[in-house]
């Protein structure tokens, strides 16, 4: 038996115990985790500083360094997220259907945990806590496999959480970390069928596509974010410029950041006059189609075909002029990744058509795509944003980490 198989077997045992643990005990364990993360934050920050130093030495760009970095404010936010998860209603045991058949059988559908969840992710140490906490609240064990860039931060976070679980009387093996960050460990996790019930990848397009292609464990696809903001002819252009700036610049490395702006031809010049000065504040590189390049001149570079399908994760924005809402919808449905899309308009018919016809997990009218987030949607911390349509779609909170069983009561019925 390999080390990872031993981890899987221990997680399976822990998951069974956790699946029958009551809400009060789970919440007490989550509070213990939040308190321990706060009390031991200097240890966590020291580990994170070592990760930051190594990543900077390897040439990691600033936007990705931002995703990796912890500070006291972020740790306070992470601990607050743990407590928010504890305060959420426990989905386990909820009866979602209750019927009595003509033969007298009473059939209930009851929420149950998925079991053991594997999560493969990249350089975001907050995911280590968010994922573990949501899995725990929903009665699941988890096996976490983060990227090498955050390995010291992740080892320390899991150490703190496992000790808090043990002190709370819950099995520490309910949270496990794969410390080997080689491709071989990722590949082995993708085939840990005997122990994993589901695998969730969080990260860039390359990681997600590899997991979807190679895994023999069922996969929930998350995170690919080629998101668009469409500026309609009936848009409030100042509002549109503010929304675009937020969607692109507030945190460009995350999956709900905008990567492309589509602009109705009737307002293209006026809108760019509003938007470009804001984007200049972050030195956003503009990659423009021929029509918008004629307006932007030296402020932009010519776009190539790949730009319409690229998740930059940086201060880079594709710019394209379109003939109307129909062309915008067709373009989004062709080049988007099914994540988050926004229209800026005062035209109710255009907004309705956009909402009805755009195929994405979250569709906005007059708001930033950056709101696609479990916390912003009132779900507590999220384990990822699903861009698929089976089982879960959009921000994945507690309910999305459950399945159900049918419970049937009879009094001697036979068929």
MIPA-307158 format. One record per atom (N, C-alpha, C): residue in one letter; y, x, z. Coordinates in steps of 0.2 Angstrom, whole numbers, padded with zeros to 4 digits, always signed. Atoms other than C-alpha are relative to their C-alpha. Layout:
! MIPA-307158
AYXZ/...
! end
This chain:
! MIPA-307158
X-0006+0004+0000/X+0000+0000+0000/X+0006+0004+0000/X-0006-0004+0000/X+0017+0007-0005/X+0005-0002+0006/X-0005+0001-0005/X+0032+0008+0007/X+0003-0007-0002/X-0003+0006+0002/X+0040-0007-0003/X-0005-0006+0002/X+0005+0005-0002/X+0024-0017-0001/X+0000-0002+0007/X+0000+0001-0007/X+0024-0014+0017/X+0006-0004+0003/X-0006+0004-0002/X+0042-0020+0018/X-0001-0007-0002/X+0001+0007+0002/X+0037-0036+0008/X-0004-0003+0005/X+0004+0004-0004/X+0023-0040+0019/X+0003-0001+0007/X-0004+0001-0006/X+0034-0038+0035/X+0005-0006-0001/X-0005+0005+0001/X+0047-0049+0027/X-0003-0007-0001/X+0004+0006+0000/X+0034-0062+0023/X-0001-0003+0006/X+0001+0002-0007/X+0029-0063+0041/X+0006-0002+0003/X-0007+0002-0003/X+0047-0063+0047/X+0003-0007-0003/X-0002+0006+0003/X+0051-0077+0034/X-0003-0006+0003/X+0003+0006-0003/X+0038-0088+0041/X+0002-0002+0007/X-0002+0001-0006/X+0044-0086+0058/X+0007-0003+0000/X-0007+0002+0000/X+0062-0089+0053/X+0000-0007-0003/X+0000+0007+0003/X+0058-0105+0043/X-0001-0005+0005/X+0000+0005-0005/X+0054-0114+0059/X+0004+0001+0006/X-0005-0001-0005/X+0068-0107+0069/X+0006-0005+0000/X-0005+0005+0000/X+0080-0120+0075/X+0007+0003-0001/X-0007-0001+0002/X+0099-0121+0070/X+0003+0004+0006/X-0004-0003-0006/X+0105-0116+0088/X-0002+0008+0000/X+0002-0007-0001/X+0095-0099+0088/X+0002+0004-0006/X-0003-0003+0006/X+0100-0095+0070/X+0007+0001+0001/X-0007-0001-0001/X+0118-0098+0074/X+0002+0006+0005/X-0001-0005-0005/X+0117-0087+0090/X-0001+0007-0003/X+0002-0007+0003/X+0109-0073+0080/X+0006+0002-0005/X-0005-0002+0004/X+0123-0074+0067/X+0007+0002+0004/X-0005-0003-0005/X+0136-0073+0081/X-0001+0007+0002/X+0002-0007-0002/X+0127-0058+0087/X+0002+0005-0005/X-0001-0005+0006/X+0128-0050+0070/X+0008+0001-0001/X-0007-0001+0001/X+0147-0054+0068/X+0003+0004+0006/X-0003-0004-0005/X+0151-0047+0085/X-0002+0007+0000/X+0003-0007+0001/X+0140-0031+0082/X+0004+0003-0005/X-0004-0003+0005/X+0149-0028+0066/X+0007+0002+0002/X-0007-0001-0003/X+0166-0029+0075/X-0001+0006+0005/X+0001-0005-0006/X+0160-0018+0090/X-0001+0006-0003/X+0002-0006+0002/X+0153-0005+0079/X+0003+0002-0007/X-0003-0001+0006/X+0165-0005+0065/X+0002+0007-0002/X-0002-0007+0001/X+0170+0013+0067/X-0006+0004-0003/X+0006-0003+0003/X+0152+0018+0063/X-0001-0002-0007/X+0000+0003+0007/X+0152+0007+0048/X+0005+0003-0005/X-0006-0003+0004/X+0169+0014+0042/X-0002+0007-0001/X+0001-0007+0001/X+0163+0032+0044/X-0005+0001-0005/X+0005-0001+0006/X+0148+0029+0033/X+0003-0002-0006/X-0004+0002+0006/X+0159+0020+0021/X+0004+0006-0003/X-0004-0006+0002/X+0171+0035+0020/X-0004+0005-0003/X+0005-0005+0003/X+0156+0046+0016/X-0002-0002-0007/X+0001+0003+0006/X+0152+0034+0002/X+0006+0001-0005/X-0006-0001+0004/X+0170+0034-0004/X+0001+0007-0003/X-0001-0007+0002/X+0171+0053-0004/X-0005+0002-0006/X+0005-0002+0005/X+0155+0055-0014/X+0002-0004-0007/X-0001+0004+0006/X+0160+0041-0027/X+0006+0003-0003/X-0006-0003+0003/X+0177+0049-0029/X-0001+0006-0004/X+0002-0007+0003/X+0170+0066-0032/X-0004-0001-0007/X+0004+0001+0006/X+0158+0058-0045/X+0004-0003-0006/X-0004+0003+0005/X+0173+0051-0055/X+0000-0007+0000/X-0001+0007+0000/X+0172+0033-0050/X+0007-0003-0001/X-0007+0003+0001/X+0187+0023-0057/X+0002-0004+0006/X-0003+0003-0006/X+0199+0016-0045/X-0002-0008+0001/X+0001+0007-0001/X+0195-0003-0048/X-0007+0000+0003/X+0007+0000-0003/X+0176+0001-0043/X+0001+0003+0007/X-0001-0003-0007/X+0182+0012-0028/X+0002-0006+0004/X-0002+0006-0004/X+0191-0004-0022/X-0006-0005+0002/X+0006+0004-0002/X+0175-0014-0022/X-0004+0003+0005/X+0004-0004-0005/X+0166+0000-0012/X+0003+0000+0006/X-0004-0002-0006/X+0180+0002+0001/X-0001-0005+0005/X-0001+0004-0006/X+0179-0005+0018/X+0006+0002+0004/X-0006-0001-0004/X+0194-0006+0030/X-0001-0005+0006/X+0000+0005-0006/X+0197-0015+0047/X+0001-0007-0002/X-0001+0007+0002/X+0204-0030+0038/X-0006-0003-0004/X+0006+0002+0003/X+0189-0031+0027/X-0005-0002+0004/X+0006+0002-0005/X+0177-0030+0041/X+0002-0006+0004/X-0002+0006-0003/X+0187-0043+0050/X-0002-0006-0004/X+0002+0005+0004/X+0185-0054+0035/X-0007-0001-0001/X+0007+0001+0001/X+0167-0051+0033/X-0003-0003+0007/X+0002+0003-0006/X+0164-0055+0052/X+0002-0007+0000/X-0002+0007+0000/X+0174-0071+0050/X-0004-0004-0005/X+0004+0003+0004/X+0163-0075+0035/X-0007-0002+0003/X+0007+0001-0004/X+0147-0073+0046/X+0001-0006+0004/X-0001+0005-0005/X+0155-0085+0059/X+0001-0007-0004/X-0001+0006+0004/X+0160-0097+0045/X-0007-0003-0002/X+0006+0002+0002/X+0142-0097+0039/X-0004-0004+0006/X+0003+0003-0006/X+0136-0101+0057/X+0002-0007+0001/X-0003+0007-0002/X+0148-0116+0058/X-0002-0005-0006/X+0002+0004+0005/X+0141-0123+0042/X-0006-0005+0002/X+0006+0004-0002/X+0128-0138+0043/X-0006+0004-0003/X+0007-0003+0002/X+0110-0131+0042/X-0003-0005-0005/X+0003+0005+0004/X+0102-0138+0027/X-0007-0001+0001/X+0007+0001-0001/X+0084-0135+0033/X-0002-0006+0004/X+0002+0007-0003/X+0075-0151+0037/X+0003-0006-0002/X-0003+0006+0003/X+0087-0162+0028/X-0004-0004-0004/X+0004+0004+0004/X+0079-0177+0021/X+0004-0003-0006/X-0004+0002+0006/X+0086-0179+0003/X-0003-0006-0004/X+0002+0006+0003/X+0075-0194-0002/X-0005-0003+0005/X+0005+0004-0004/X+0065-0207+0008/X-0001-0007-0003/X+0002+0007+0003/X+0056-0221+0000/X-0007-0002+0002/X+0007+0003-0002/X+0041-0232+0004/X-0003-0003-0007/X+0003+0003+0006/X+0029-0236-0011/X-0003-0006+0002/X+0003+0007-0001/X+0021-0253-0014/X-0007+0001+0004/X+0006+0000-0004/X+0005-0246-0006/X+0001+0002+0007/X-0002-0002-0007/X+0014-0242+0010/X+0001+0007+0001/X-0001-0007-0001/X+0015-0223+0008/X+0008+0001+0001/X-0007-0003-0001/X+0031-0216+0015/X+0001+0007-0003/X-0001-0006+0003/X+0037-0202+0004/X+0007+0003+0001/X-0006-0003-0001/X+0051-0190+0010/X+0000+0006-0003/X-0002-0007+0003/X+0059-0175+0001/X+0004+0004+0005/X-0003-0004-0005/X+0063-0162+0014/X+0002+0007-0002/X-0003-0007+0002/X+0074-0146+0012/X-0004+0005+0004/X+0004-0006-0003/X+0064-0130+0016/X+0003+0006-0003/X-0002-0006+0002/X+0068-0112+0014/X-0004+0002-0007/X+0003-0002+0005/X+0064-0103-0002/X-0006+0005+0002/X+0006-0005-0003/X+0054-0089+0008/X+0003+0007+0001/X-0003-0007+0000/X+0058-0071+0004/X+0004+0001-0006/X-0005-0001+0006/X+0073-0067-0007/X+0002+0007-0001/X-0002-0007+0001/X+0076-0050-0015/X+0007-0001-0004/X-0006+0000+0003/X+0093-0046-0020/X+0002+0008-0002/X-0002-0007+0003/X+0098-0031-0032/X+0007+0000-0001/X-0007+0000+0001/X+0116-0027-0032/X+0003+0007+0000/X-0003-0006+0001/X+0129-0013-0035/X+0004+0002+0006/X-0004-0003-0005/X+0143-0005-0025/X+0005-0004+0004/X-0004+0005-0004/X+0149-0019-0014/X-0003-0001+0007/X+0004+0000-0007/X+0144-0016+0005/X+0001-0007+0003/X-0001+0007-0003/X+0151-0034+0009/X-0006-0004-0002/X+0005+0004+0002/X+0137-0041-0001/X-0006+0001+0004/X+0006-0001-0005/X+0124-0033+0011/X+0000-0005+0006/X-0001+0005-0006/X+0131-0044+0025/X+0000-0007-0003/X+0000+0006+0002/X+0135-0059+0015/X-0007-0003-0002/X+0007+0002+0002/X+0118-0060+0007/X-0005-0001+0006/X+0005+0001-0006/X+0108-0057+0023/X+0002-0006+0004/X-0002+0006-0005/X+0118-0070+0033/X-0001-0007-0003/X+0002+0007+0003/X+0116-0084+0020/X-0007-0001+0000/X+0007+0000+0000/X+0098-0080+0018/X-0003-0002+0007/X+0002+0002-0007/X+0096-0081+0037/X+0001-0007+0002/X-0001+0007-0002/X+0105-0097+0040/X-0004-0005-0004/X+0004+0005+0004/X+0095-0105+0026/X-0008+0001+0002/X+0007-0001-0002/X+0079-0099+0035/X-0004+0005-0004/X+0003-0005+0005/X+0075-0085+0022/X+0000+0007+0003/X+0000-0007+0000/X+0070-0067+0024/X+0003+0003-0006/X-0003-0003+0006/X+0078-0055+0012/X-0001+0008+0000/X+0001-0007+0001/X+0075-0038+0005/X+0006+0002-0005/X-0006-0002+0004/X+0091-0029-0001/X-0001+0006-0003/X+0001-0006+0004/X+0092-0016-0014/X+0007+0001-0003/X-0006-0001+0002/X+0110-0010-0016/X+0000+0007-0004/X-0001-0006+0004/X+0117+0004-0027/X+0001+0006+0004/X+0000-0007-0003/X+0117+0023-0023/X+0007+0001+0003/X-0007-0001-0002/X+0136+0022-0022/X+0002-0002+0007/X-0002+0003-0006/X+0136+0012-0006/X-0006+0001+0005/X+0006-0001-0004/X+0119+0018+0002/X+0002+0001+0007/X-0002-0001-0007/X+0127+0025+0018/X+0003-0006+0003/X-0003+0006-0003/X+0137+0009+0021/X-0005-0005+0001/X+0005+0005+0000/X+0122-0002+0017/X-0005+0002+0006/X+0005-0002-0006/X+0110+0008+0029/X+0003-0002+0007/X-0004+0002-0006/X+0123+0006+0043/X+0000-0007+0001/X-0001+0007-0001/X+0126-0012+0040/X-0007-0003+0002/X+0007+0003-0002/X+0107-0016+0040/X-0002+0002+0007/X+0002-0002-0007/X+0104-0006+0055/X+0004-0004+0006/X-0004+0005-0004/X+0118-0016+0064/X-0003-0007+0001/X+0003+0007+0000/X+0111-0032+0059/X-0007-0001+0002/X+0007+0000-0002/X+0093-0028+0062/X+0000+0000+0008/X+0000-0001-0007/X+0097-0023+0080/X+0003-0006+0003/X-0002+0006-0003/X+0107-0039+0083/X-0005-0005-0001/X+0005+0004+0001/X+0093-0049+0076/X-0005+0001+0006/X+0005-0001-0005/X+0081-0041+0088/X+0002-0002+0007/X-0003+0002-0007/X+0093-0043+0103/X+0000-0008+0001/X+0000+0008+0000/X+0093-0062+0098/X-0006-0003+0001/X+0006+0003-0001/X+0075-0064+0099/X-0003-0002-0007/X+0002+0001+0006/X+0073-0065+0080/X-0003+0006-0003/X+0003-0006+0003/X+0062-0054+0069/X+0005+0004-0004/X-0005-0004+0004/X+0072-0039+0063/X-0002+0001-0007/X+0002-0001+0007/X+0061-0038+0047/X+0002-0006-0004/X-0003+0005+0005/X+0070-0054+0041/X+0005+0003-0004/X-0005-0003+0005/X+0083-0042+0034/X-0003+0007-0001/X+0002-0007+0001/X+0077-0026+0026/X+0004+0003-0006/X-0004-0003+0005/X+0085-0013+0015/X-0005+0005-0004/X+0003-0005+0004/X+0077-0003+0001/X+0004+0006-0001/X-0004-0006+0000/X+0084+0015+0004/X-0001+0004-0006/X+0001-0004+0006/X+0077+0022-0011/X+0004-0003-0006/X-0004+0003+0005/X+0090+0019-0025/X-0001+0002-0007/X+0003-0002+0006/X+0080+0026-0039/X-0001-0006-0005/X+0002+0005+0005/X+0076+0016-0055/X-0007-0003+0002/X+0007+0002-0002/X+0058+0016-0049/X+0000-0005+0005/X+0000+0004-0006/X+0062+0007-0033/X+0002-0007-0003/X-0003+0007+0003/X+0072-0007-0043/X-0006-0003-0004/X+0006+0002+0004/X+0057-0008-0055/X-0005-0003+0004/X+0005+0002-0004/X+0045-0010-0041/X+0002-0007+0003/X-0002+0007-0003/X+0055-0024-0033/X+0000-0005-0005/X+0000+0005+0005/X+0056-0033-0049/X-0007-0003-0001/X+0007+0002+0001/X+0037-0034-0049/X-0004-0001+0007/X+0003+0001-0007/X+0034-0038-0030/X-0002-0007+0001/X+0001+0007+0000/X+0027-0055-0034/X-0004-0002+0006/X+0004+0002-0005/X+0015-0055-0020/X+0004-0002+0007/X-0004+0001-0006/X+0029-0055-0007/X+0007-0004-0001/X-0006+0003+0002/X+0045-0061-0016/X+0000-0007-0003/X+0000+0006+0003/X+0049-0079-0020/X+0005-0001-0006/X-0006+0000+0005/X+0065-0076-0030/X+0003+0007+0000/X-0004-0006+0001/X+0075-0061-0036/X+0007-0002-0002/X-0007+0001+0002/X+0094-0062-0037/X+0004+0006-0002/X-0004-0006+0001/X+0104-0048-0046/X+0007-0002+0000/X-0007+0001+0000/X+0122-0046-0043/X+0003+0007-0002/X-0003-0006+0003/X+0132-0034-0053/X+0002+0000-0007/X-0002+0000+0007/X+0137-0029-0071/X-0005-0003-0004/X+0004+0003+0005/X+0130-0036-0087/X-0007+0004-0001/X+0006-0004+0001/X+0118-0021-0089/X-0005-0001+0005/X+0005+0001-0005/X+0110-0023-0072/X-0003-0007-0001/X+0003+0007+0000/X+0108-0042-0074/X-0005-0001-0006/X+0004+0000+0006/X+0101-0041-0091/X-0007+0003+0001/X+0006-0004-0001/X+0088-0028-0086/X-0004-0004+0005/X+0004+0003-0005/X+0082-0038-0071/X-0003-0007-0003/X+0002+0006+0004/X+0081-0054-0082/X-0006+0002-0004/X+0005-0002+0005/X+0071-0045-0095/X-0006+0003+0003/X+0006-0003-0003/X+0059-0035-0084/X-0003-0003+0006/X+0003+0002-0006/X+0056-0045-0068/X-0006-0005-0001/X+0005+0005+0000/X+0040-0054-0066/X+0001-0005+0006/X-0002+0004-0005/X+0048-0062-0050/X+0005-0005-0003/X-0005+0004+0003/X+0058-0078-0054/X+0007+0002+0002/X-0007-0003-0001/X+0076-0073-0056/X+0005-0006-0001/X-0006+0004+0001/X+0092-0083-0053/X+0006+0005-0003/X-0005-0004+0003/X+0105-0075-0065/X+0007-0001+0003/X-0007+0001-0003/X+0122-0072-0058/X+0005+0005-0003/X-0005-0005+0000/X+0138-0063-0060/X+0003+0002-0007/X-0004-0002+0006/X+0142-0060-0079/X+0006-0004-0001/X-0006+0003+0000/X+0160-0064-0080/X+0005+0002-0006/X-0005-0001+0005/X+0168-0064-0097/X+0004-0007+0000/X-0004+0006-0001/X+0181-0077-0092/X+0007+0000-0004/X-0005+0001+0004/X+0195-0084-0102/X+0006-0005+0004/X-0005+0004-0001/X+0212-0092-0099/X+0003-0002-0006/X-0003+0003+0006/X+0218-0104-0113/X+0007-0003+0001/X-0007+0003-0001/X+0237-0107-0114/X+0001-0005-0006/X-0001+0005+0005/X+0239-0123-0123/X+0007-0001-0002/X-0007+0001+0002/X+0254-0129-0133/X+0004-0004+0004/X-0004+0004-0005/X+0259-0141-0119/X+0000+0003+0007/X+0000-0004-0006/X+0258-0127-0106/X+0007+0001+0003/X-0006-0002-0003/X+0271-0124-0093/X-0001+0008+0000/X+0001-0007+0002/X+0273-0106-0099/X+0001+0005+0006/X-0001-0004-0006/X+0280-0099-0083/X-0007+0000+0005/X+0006+0001-0003/X+0265-0106-0074/X-0006+0003-0003/X+0005-0003+0004/X+0253-0100-0087/X+0000+0008+0001/X-0001-0007-0001/X+0260-0082-0085/X-0002+0002+0007/X+0002-0001-0007/X+0258-0083-0066/X-0008+0000+0001/X+0007+0001-0001/X+0240-0090-0067/X-0004+0006-0004/X+0003-0006+0003/X+0235-0076-0080/X+0001+0006+0004/X+0000-0006-0004/X+0242-0063-0069/X-0004+0001+0006/X+0004+0000-0006/X+0233-0068-0054/X-0008+0000-0003/X+0006+0000+0002/X+0217-0071-0064/X-0002+0007-0003/X+0001-0006+0002/X+0218-0054-0072/X+0001+0006+0005/X-0002-0006-0004/X+0226-0043-0059/X-0001+0000+0008/X+0001+0000-0008/X+0223-0049-0041/X-0006+0004+0002/X+0006-0005-0001/X+0206-0040-0042/X-0004+0000-0006/X+0003+0000+0007/X+0201-0035-0059/X-0008+0002+0000/X+0007-0003+0000/X+0184-0028-0054/X-0005-0006+0001/X+0005+0005-0002/X+0176-0045-0049/X-0002-0004-0006/X+0003+0004+0006/X+0166-0057-0060/X+0004-0006-0002/X-0004+0006+0002/X+0179-0071-0059/X+0007+0002-0002/X-0006-0002+0003/X+0193-0061-0066/X+0000-0001-0007/X-0001+0002+0007/X+0200-0066-0083/X-0001+0007-0004/X+0001-0006+0004/X+0195-0054-0097/X+0003-0001-0007/X-0003+0001+0007/X+0203-0063-0112/X+0005-0006+0001/X-0004+0005+0000/X+0218-0074-0114/X+0001-0003-0008/X-0001+0004+0007/X+0219-0087-0129/X+0006-0004+0000/X-0007+0003+0000/X+0236-0093-0134/X+0001-0004-0006/X-0002+0004+0006/X+0241-0108-0145/X+0005+0003-0004/X-0005-0003+0005/X+0250-0102-0160/X+0007-0002+0001/X-0007+0002+0000/X+0265-0113-0157/X+0004+0003+0006/X-0004-0002-0006/X+0269-0105-0140/X-0002+0008+0001/X+0002-0007-0001/X+0262-0087-0143/X+0006+0004+0002/X-0005-0004-0001/X+0278-0078-0144/X+0004-0001+0007/X-0004+0002-0006/X+0287-0087-0130/X-0005+0001+0006/X+0004-0001-0005/X+0272-0086-0119/X-0001+0008+0002/X+0000-0007-0001/X+0270-0067-0121/X+0006+0003+0003/X-0006-0002-0003/X+0288-0065-0117/X+0000-0001+0008/X+0001+0002-0007/X+0284-0073-0100/X-0005+0005+0003/X+0006-0003-0003/X+0267-0064-0097/X+0000+0007+0000/X+0001-0008+0001/X+0269-0046-0103/X+0004+0003+0006/X-0003-0004-0005/X+0282-0041-0090/X-0004-0001+0007/X+0004+0000-0006/X+0271-0047-0076/X-0006+0005-0001/X+0006-0004+0002/X+0256-0038-0084/X+0002+0007+0001/X-0003-0007+0000/X+0267-0022-0085/X+0000+0002+0007/X+0000-0002-0007/X+0268-0022-0066/X-0007+0004+0002/X+0007-0003-0002/X+0249-0017-0066/X-0002+0005-0006/X+0001-0004+0006/X+0250-0007-0083/X-0007-0002-0003/X+0006+0003+0003/X+0237-0019-0090/X+0000+0002-0008/X+0000-0001+0007/X+0231-0013-0107/X-0002-0006-0004/X+0001+0006+0004/X+0231-0026-0120/X-0003+0001-0007/X+0003-0001+0006/X+0219-0027-0134/X+0000-0006-0004/X-0003+0006+0003/X+0226-0039-0147/X-0003-0001-0007/X+0002+0002+0007/X+0220-0048-0163/X+0006+0001-0004/X-0005-0002+0004/X+0230-0046-0178/X+0007-0004+0001/X-0006+0005-0001/X+0242-0061-0175/X+0004+0002+0006/X-0004-0002-0006/X+0246-0056-0157/X+0003+0007+0000/X-0003-0007+0001/X+0248-0038-0162/X+0006+0000-0004/X-0007+0000+0004/X+0262-0043-0174/X+0005-0002+0005/X-0005+0002-0005/X+0271-0050-0159/X+0001+0006+0005/X+0000-0005-0005/X+0266-0036-0146/X+0002+0007-0002/X-0002-0007+0002/X+0269-0021-0157/X-0004+0005+0004/X+0003-0005-0004/X+0266-0005-0148/X-0002-0001+0007/X+0003+0002-0006/X+0263-0014-0132/X-0007-0001+0001/X+0008+0001+0000/X+0245-0017-0137/X-0003+0005-0005/X+0004-0003+0005/X+0231-0009-0147/X-0004-0005-0003/X+0004+0005+0004/X+0221-0017-0160/X-0007-0001+0003/X+0006+0001-0003/X+0206-0026-0153/X-0006+0001-0006/X+0006+0000+0005/X+0188-0023-0161/X-0004-0006+0002/X+0005+0006-0002/X+0174-0036-0161/X-0003+0000+0007/X+0004-0001-0007/X+0166-0029-0145/X+0005-0003+0005/X-0005+0002-0006/X+0182-0033-0135/X-0001-0008+0002/X+0000+0007-0001/X+0179-0052-0137/X-0007-0002+0005/X+0006+0001-0004/X+0162-0050-0127/X+0000+0005+0006/X+0000-0006-0005/X+0167-0036-0115/X+0002-0003+0007/X-0003+0001-0007/X+0168-0038-0096/X+0003+0006+0002/X-0003-0007-0001/X+0180-0024-0093/X+0000+0002+0008/X+0000-0002-0007/X+0181-0025-0074/X+0006+0005+0002/X-0006-0005-0001/X+0198-0016-0075/X+0006-0003-0003/X-0006+0003+0003/X+0216-0018-0080/X+0000+0000-0007/X+0000+0000+0007/X+0212-0022-0098/X-0001-0007-0002/X+0001+0007+0001/X+0214-0039-0106/X+0000-0001-0008/X+0000+0002+0007/X+0210-0046-0123/X+0004-0005-0002/X-0005+0005+0002/X+0223-0056-0132/X-0002-0003-0007/X+0001+0003+0007/X+0220-0069-0146/X+0004-0006-0001/X-0004+0006+0001/X+0230-0082-0154/X-0005-0005-0004/X+0004+0006+0003/X+0221-0099-0159/X+0004-0006-0002/X-0004+0005+0003/X+0226-0114-0168/X+0000-0006+0004/X+0000+0006-0005/X+0222-0127-0154/X-0005+0000+0005/X+0005+0001-0006/X+0211-0133-0140/X-0007+0000-0003/X+0007+0000+0003/X+0196-0135-0152/X-0002+0007-0002/X+0001-0006+0001/X+0197-0118-0158/X-0001+0005+0006/X+0001-0004-0007/X+0199-0111-0140/X-0007-0002+0003/X+0007+0002-0002/X+0183-0121-0135/X-0005+0003-0003/X+0005-0003+0004/X+0173-0115-0149/X-0001+0008+0001/X+0000-0007-0002/X+0178-0097-0145/X-0003+0002+0006/X+0003-0001-0007/X+0174-0098-0127/X-0007-0001+0000/X+0007+0001+0000/X+0157-0106-0130/X-0004+0005-0004/X+0004-0005+0004/X+0153-0092-0142/X+0000+0006+0004/X-0001-0007-0003/X+0160-0077-0132/X-0001+0000+0008/X+0000+0000-0007/X+0160-0083-0114/X-0007+0001+0003/X+0006-0001-0004/X+0146-0080-0101/X-0002-0006+0004/X+0001+0006-0004/X+0146-0097-0094/X+0002+0000+0008/X-0002-0001-0007/X+0155-0092-0078/X+0006-0004+0002/X-0006+0004-0002/X+0173-0098-0076/X+0005+0000-0006/X-0005+0000+0006/X+0186-0104-0089/X+0006-0005+0002/X-0006+0004-0002/X+0204-0111-0087/X+0004-0002-0006/X-0005+0002+0005/X+0216-0121-0098/X+0006-0001+0004/X-0007+0002-0003/X+0235-0122-0094/X+0003-0005-0005/X-0003+0005+0005/X+0242-0138-0101/X+0002-0006+0005/X-0003+0007-0002/X+0252-0154-0097/X-0003-0005-0004/X+0003+0005+0005/X+0242-0163-0110/X-0007-0003+0003/X+0006+0002-0003/X+0229-0174-0101/X-0006-0001-0005/X+0005+0001+0005/X+0219-0177-0117/X-0003+0007-0001/X+0002-0007+0001/X+0218-0158-0120/X-0004+0002+0006/X+0003-0002-0006/X+0213-0155-0102/X-0007-0003+0000/X+0007+0003+0000/X+0199-0168-0103/X-0005+0002-0005/X+0005-0003+0005/X+0192-0161-0119/X-0002+0006+0002/X+0002-0006-0002/X+0192-0144-0112/X-0005+0000+0006/X+0005+0001-0005/X+0183-0150-0096/X-0007-0002-0002/X+0007+0003+0003/X+0170-0160-0106/X-0004+0005-0004/X+0004-0004+0006/X+0166-0147-0120/X-0001+0007+0002/X+0002-0007-0001/X+0167-0130-0112/X-0006+0000+0005/X+0007-0001-0003/X+0150-0124-0106/X+0001+0005+0005/X-0001-0005-0005/X+0153-0115-0090/X-0002-0003+0007/X+0001+0002-0007/X+0149-0116-0071/X+0006-0003+0003/X-0006+0003-0003/X+0167-0119-0066/X+0005+0000-0006/X-0006+0001+0006/X+0181-0126-0078/X+0006-0002+0004/X-0006+0001-0004/X+0199-0126-0072/X+0005-0003-0004/X-0007+0002+0004/X+0215-0135-0077/X+0005+0002+0005/X-0006-0003-0003/X+0231-0126-0072/X-0002+0003+0007/X+0001-0004-0005/X+0223-0114-0060/X-0004+0006-0002/X+0003-0006+0002/X+0216-0097-0059/X-0008+0000+0001/X+0007+0000-0001/X+0198-0093-0062/X-0002+0004+0006/X+0002-0004-0006/X+0198-0082-0046/X-0002-0004+0005/X+0003+0004-0005/X+0194-0097-0036/X-0007-0002+0000/X+0007+0001+0000/X+0176-0097-0041/X-0003+0004+0005/X+0002-0004-0005/X+0170-0091-0025/X-0003-0005+0006/X+0003+0005-0005/X+0159-0099-0011/X+0005-0001+0005/X-0005+0001-0005/X+0172-0097+0002/X+0006-0005-0002/X-0006+0004+0003/X+0186-0105-0009/X-0003-0007-0001/X+0003+0006+0001/X+0174-0119-0013/X-0003-0004+0006/X+0002+0003-0006/X+0170-0123+0005/X-0007+0001+0002/X+0007-0001-0001/X+0152-0116+0004/X-0001+0005+0005/X+0001-0006-0004/X+0155-0102+0016/X-0001+0006-0004/X+0002-0006+0004/X+0150-0084+0010/X-0005-0002-0005/X+0005+0002+0005/X+0141-0085-0006/X-0005+0006-0001/X+0005-0005+0002/X+0126-0075-0012/X+0000+0002-0007/X-0002-0001+0007/X+0132-0075-0030/X+0002-0006-0003/X-0002+0005+0004/X+0138-0085-0044/X-0004-0001-0006/X+0005+0001+0005/X+0125-0092-0055/X+0003-0003-0006/X-0002+0002+0006/X+0128-0093-0073/X-0006-0003-0004/X+0005+0004+0003/X+0112-0102-0077/X+0000-0007+0001/X+0000+0007-0001/X+0107-0120-0077/X-0006-0003+0004/X+0006+0002-0004/X+0090-0121-0068/X+0001+0002+0007/X+0000-0001-0007/X+0090-0123-0049/X+0007+0000+0003/X-0007-0001-0003/X+0108-0117-0046/X+0005+0002-0005/X-0005-0002+0005/X+0124-0116-0055/X+0007+0001+0004/X-0006-0001-0004/X+0141-0109-0049/X-0001+0004+0006/X+0001-0003-0006/X+0144-0102-0032/X-0006-0002+0004/X+0007+0001-0004/X+0127-0101-0022/X+0001+0000+0007/X+0000+0001-0008/X+0129-0107-0004/X-0007-0001+0003/X+0006+0001-0004/X+0116-0112+0008/X-0005-0005-0004/X+0005+0005+0004/X+0109-0127-0002/X-0004+0003-0005/X+0003-0003+0006/X+0106-0116-0017/X-0006+0005+0002/X+0005-0004-0002/X+0095-0105-0006/X-0006-0004+0004/X+0005+0004-0002/X+0083-0119-0002/X-0004-0003-0006/X+0004+0005+0005/X+0069-0129-0011/X-0002-0006+0004/X+0002+0006-0003/X+0060-0144-0005/X-0007-0001+0000/X+0007+0002+0000/X+0043-0151+0000/X+0000-0007+0001/X+0001+0008-0001/X+0037-0169-0001/X-0005-0001+0006/X+0004+0002-0006/X+0031-0176+0016/X-0002-0007-0001/X+0003+0007+0002/X+0020-0191+0014/X-0004-0002+0006/X+0003+0004-0005/X+0015-0203+0028/X-0004-0006-0002/X+0004+0006+0002/X+0001-0215+0026/X-0004-0003+0006/X+0004+0003-0005/X-0011-0226+0036/X-0007-0001-0002/X+0007+0001+0003/X-0028-0223+0027/X+0000-0001-0007/X+0000+0001+0007/X-0022-0225+0009/X-0005+0004-0004/X+0004-0004+0004/X-0034-0219-0004/X+0001-0002-0008/X-0002+0002+0007/X-0032-0219-0023/X-0007+0000-0004/
! end
